[in-house]
């Protein structure tokens, strides 16, 4: 299809070059010849049979042009791509296998949340488009260089394919959560003091109350002499009380 398109475009360009050059060199003669041809065509088309043939031929040409336009715009995607071989053999590789290989290897890189490869086959080469979701703390330029180098190594080095133009990356960088964005400006002389978070005071355990110990009353031990004297005094008191009662 590409060869046919080139042939048609070359013929159209050559015809336009000749026509425009002729009009520029002989403008009056070109106008006179054009007027004579139009008058002759008008005379011929006055016949009903010739007019029918002219319309049928025009419809056929129009149909061919529409088909060419359809094939030019609608290009079915190829599911395989040709592998470069030194022996000249014809080997084809499924584009889905290429996408799976890239997804498996790139997804292992730190900072990559998700990768969605799109491989477009052009027959002898492929176009590689990578849709990436990255974490907030990743370095985008460094990660881009790493992914492009890894993609070239896998597609061209390991799989034996050829990449058309360059690898295209569509990166979706996830933002930092609100209030956690690190400061990117220069630090001043004053040091930044982080906010102090007060913790709730834990209740202390109640201290045990120790009751005072009462001291026992001192006990005295009486001697035998003191005990005898006490008993005699008690006997005298009893006798006195008895005599008072008799009186």
Secondary structure, DSSP 8 states (H G I E B T S, - for coil): -HHHHHHHHHHHHHHHHHHHHHHHH-HHHHHHHHHHHHHHHHHHHTSHHHHHHHHHHHHHHHHHHHHHHHHHH----BSEEEE--TT---EEEEHHHHHHHHHHHHTTSTTEEEEEEEEEE-SSSEEEEEEEEE-TT--HHHHHHHHHHHHHIIIIIIS---B-S--EEEEEE----TT-----S---SS---------------------------------HHHHHHHHHHHHHHHHHHHHHHH-
